[in-house]
Amino acid sequence: MKKLISMVLTVVMLLSVSFAFKATMVTDVGGIGDKSFNDGTWQGVLRARDELGIEIEVLVSKEQTDYLPNLTSAANNSDVVIAVGFMMTDVLFNVAPQFPDIKFIGIDIEPSPGQIIPSNVACYVFNEHEASFAAGYLAASTTKTGKVGFVGGVAVPAVTKFEAGYLAGVKVYNEIHNDNVQVLSGYANTFNDPALGKNMALTQMEQGADIIFHAAGPTGNGVISAAHEKGASLLGLPSNAPLEKIIDKYYEVGKNYFAIGVDVDQDHMAPGYVLTSAMKRVDTAAFEGIRSALSARTFSSGLQRLGLKDDGASITPMKYTRSMVPLRFFAEIEYLNYLIKQGELEVPSEPSKIGAFEVPEITFPF
């Protein structure tokens, strides 16, 4: 009997090993620890490990030249490969056909016009402009100077859509509230220079902006640093002041400097100085992509677009700063998001279209 039980256990263990499912994530050059895009995607991979019982691995790309060897290595040793970031698009589309039995998940990867997505690749992209619309409306409702800022990384669609939604949110606020909040915009042309991001933010602050939204990856970490530094100085507080002190001082002084984070919830990076974050749920996309790849029947190749309706784009719950914003503006944003989901308010996805964007007549039901 003991021999039989031992044999059964051995078979079970062998089967478990032989059917082990492995997912490998290949990072963009920001790497793990970017507090942004790669970290958000990795959270989805970790969730897949915990909830689906799979094996996971991460290969960090330090340079763009690492994409090819990392994707190839991952494909040779995994059942599904998660490629992170638009800069990996061409390499991914070249590598995937060489491994027809391996599933590939592209996060924020969208084909260029005329480019064909391989049949074993699922690309997840996002309506970034629908998340940043709320961030722009919120910034316009909170600014004390009448000027807000935007710092972009590289002017690629994933970033310019964030800028477009932000501009649209400010424009809709101005139209509804008969205001004239202005937006200062600039591009760093890099995602990996926090010092440059900080200098750009400080320059916009000197020009009057008190709230700056970044869509710049690690470069944007410098924007958050600038808001923290300038805000603490304005409020006369040490950099490590508790949140309660920051809130009390904000109401005493009547103003503050804020950053707005991007991609993932960055509010925790400087509690009280990050107003909110415009999120695209890369964690959800990574988890759902891995789960679909567990079976050929559930895997959907091609382009998957996630927006407000799919809970793929939103601002944060504002854990640290919610008490700094009048409640009526949250109600207004909620209603505007409802109009977007219903298709009654179409947010432009390109900054060049903001000038021609006509704000529909909006009447709040409260």
N, C-alpha and C positions, 0 to 999 in steps of 0.2 A: 504493500500500500504506500509506504514511504517513497519507494522507487517511482511509483506511478505519479505521486504528487510532485516529486522532484522533476520528472520528465515534463509534466504539464507546465510547471513554472518556467522551466527552461525554454519550452516552446513559446510561451507567452512573452518572455523577455526577448527572444529572437524576433518574434513578430513585431514587437514594439520597436525594436531597433530598425528592422527592415522597412517599417512603414513610417519611421520618423520623418516629419515634414520640417524642412528648414527654410527660413526666410533670411536673406542677407540684404542689408541696406547699404547702399553706396552713397556717401555724403557728397554734397557740393563742397567747394573749397572753404566754406565757412566752418565746416566740421562740427563735431559734437561739442557742445559748450558755447554755441553761438547765441544762446538765449533767444533764438528766433526760429527760422525755418527748419533747420536740421534737427534741433532739439524737439520741435513740435512733431515732426514726422517720427522721430525715435520714440516718442511717447506712444504713438499708435502702434509701433512695432512691439514695444514692451507690453502693451495691452493685449496684443495678439498672443504673445508668449503666455501671459497669465490666464487669459480666458479660453484660448484654443489649444494650449498645451504644446506649442511648437518650439523648435529650436530656433535661436536667432543669432545673428552675427552682424557686425558693422565694419565696413571698410572705409577708412577716412581718406578723402582726396585732399591732398595738400596743394596740388597744382592741377590745372586743367588737363595736363598730360597724364594724370593718374586715372582719368575716367576710363580709358580703354582697358588698361590692365586690370583695374578694379572690377569693372563690369564683367570682363572675361573670366576672371578668377571666381567671382560670385556665381556666375552661370555654371561653372564647372563643379561647384560644390553645394548648390542649393536647388530647391524646388521652385522658389519664387524670388525674384530680385527686385528690390525697390530702388529706383534711380531718382535722386532728388535734385530738382532744379532745372530750369530751362536751358542752361548752358550745356547740359548733357544730352540734349535732344538728338543731334546728328549722330553722336557716338552710339546712343541707345538704339536708334533705328538701324544702324549698321551691324551692331552686335547681335541683336535679338534674332534675326533670321538664321544666324549660324547655330542657334540652339532652339529648334522648333518645339522641343518637348518641355522647355522651361518657360514659365510665365514671368512676365516683366510688368512692373507697376511703375509708371512715370508720374511723379508728383510735381505738379506745376509745369508739365511738359505738354506743349501743343504743337502740332505739325505746322510748318510753313505752308503757304498756298502751293498746292500741287504735290506736297509731300504726303506719302502714304504711310499710315500707321501699320506696322507689321501685325499679322493676325494673332500673335501671342503677346501683344502689348496692350495694356489698358492705361490710358492717360487720364489723369484727374486734374482738371483745371477749375478755376473758381471765378465767381463774379465779385472780384475784389471791390469794384465800384459800389456794390450794394452795401458792403460793410463800411467803407470809408464815407459814404453819404451820411450815415448817422454820426460818424466822427466829426465831419465838417459842420453839420447842423449843431452838434453839441458844442464844438469850439466857438462857433458864432454866437451861441446863446450864453457863453461863459466868459468870453473875452472882456476885459475892462478897458482895453486900449483901442478897440475897433480894428485891430490888425492881428491876423494869425499867420502862421508860416507853414511851409511844406519843404522837406528836404528829401529828395529822391536819391537812390543809388545810381543805377544805370537806367537809361530811358528805354526800357523794354516793356512790352505790353503788360506784364504782371505788375509793373511799377506805375506806368502811366495810367492804368485803370484805377489804381488807388488815388492818384492825383485827381483824376476826372471826377470820381465820386465825391471826394473832399470838396472840390470847387463847387460841385452841384449842390452839396449840402449847405454850403455857405450862401449860395445864390438863392436857394429856396427859403432859407431863414430870412435873408434880406427882403425878399418879396413879401413874405407873410407878415413880417414885423416892421416893414417900412424902414429898414435899417441900411447901412452901407458898410458892413464889415469887409475889409480888404484882405487879400491873400498874397503873401510874398512867397515865391517859389524858386527853388534852386536845385541843381543836380550835382552830386559829387563825382559822378562817372566812375565810381568804384563802390563795391560792397564791403571792403575790408580795410577801412581807414577811419577808426573811431575819432582820432584826433582831428581829422578834416571835418567830420560830421559835427563835432563840438564847435569848431571855429565857425562853420556855416551857421549853426544855431545861434551862437553868440552875436554874429553879425546881424541876423534877422531880429534878434532881441534889441540890439542897438537901434534898429530901424523902427522899433515900436511893437513888434510881435510879442505877445505874452503867452501864446500857446503855439507849439510847433509839432506838426505831425511828421513822422519820418516813415519812409518806406525804403529803407536802405540797408537792411541786414545789419551786420556788425558795425558798419559805418554809423548807423542810427543809434548805436549804444552811446555814442558821443553826444547826440542830441539829448538823450535822457540825462546824461551826466551834466550837460549845460543847464538844463531845467532845474536839476537838483541843486547845483551850485548857486545859480542866480536866485532861485526861490528861497533857499535857506538864508542867503545874504539879505534879501528883501525883507524877510520876516524876522531877521535878527536872531536866528536859531542856529545851534550847532548842526552839523551835517547828520548826526545820529539822533536828532530830537525825536521823541515818540510821536506817533501819529496824532494823539490827542492834543499835543502842544501845537502841531502844525495846523490842525483844524481851527483851534482857538485863535491862533495868530492870524490865520487867513481872514476870519471874520472881524478881528480887531483892526487889521491893516486895510482890509477891503480888496486885496488883490494878491496875486501870486504868479509865478511862472510855471507853466505846465508843458510836459511833453505828451504826445500821443504815440503809443507803441504800435507795432505792426505784426502781422502773421499769427502770433500766438499771444497769450495773455502776458504782457510785460509790465503790468501794473505793479507787481511786487519788486521790480528792480529799483524803484525809488518811491515807496509808499507816500502818498500825499503830494507828489510832484509829477506823477504820470496820471493824467486825467482819465484816460481809458486806452484801450488798444483795439485797432481794427483787425479782427481775426479772420483768416481763412482757415477752416478746420482741416489742416493737413494731417492731424492725428486721426481724425475720422476717416479721411481718404485712405491713409495707410492701412488702418485696421480693416476697413471694408474691402480694400483691394486684396489683402492677404486672405481674408475669409473667403472671398469669391474664388481665389486661386486654389483652394483646397479641393475643388472638384471641377472637372471640365464642363460639367452641366451648369455650374453657377458662374463661371468666369465669363465676363463680358469684355471683349476687346474693343478697341476704338476709344473715342473721346467721351469722357464722363464729366459733365459740367455741374458744379455744385454752387448754389446761391442761397439767398434768404429762405426760399421755399424748402430747401433741402437741409436746412440747418448747417449749411456749409460756409456761411459768411455772417458775421455779427460783430457787435462791439462787446466788451466785457461787462460783467455785472457791476463793475466799478466798486469793488469791495472797500477800497480805501478813500474814495473821493465822492461817493454818492451824496453824502450830506452837504457837499459844497455846491450842489446844483439844485435850483428850485424844482420841485416835483413836477410842475406843469410841463417842463421841457421833456421829461421822460415820457409823459403821456403823449406829447406831440410826436416824439420820435416813434413811439409804438404805433401810433395811427399812420404815420408816414410809411413805416415798414409794412403795415397792412396794405396800404395802397400799392406799394411796390410788388408785394406778393400777388396781388390781384391783377397786376398789369395796368393799373390806372395811373401809375407814376413810373415813367421809364427814365432811369438814371443814365445819362451819357457815359459811355465807356472810354471816350477819348477826350483829352483836354481841348483839342481843337474844336470840338463840337459844343463847348460850354457857351460860347457867344451866341449861338443860334438856339440854344436850349430855352424853350418857352415853358415857364412854370405854369402848370394848370391851375385853375381856380380851386383852392383847397379851403374847406370849411371844417374846422374841428367839431366833432359832435359832443363837445363838453364846454 
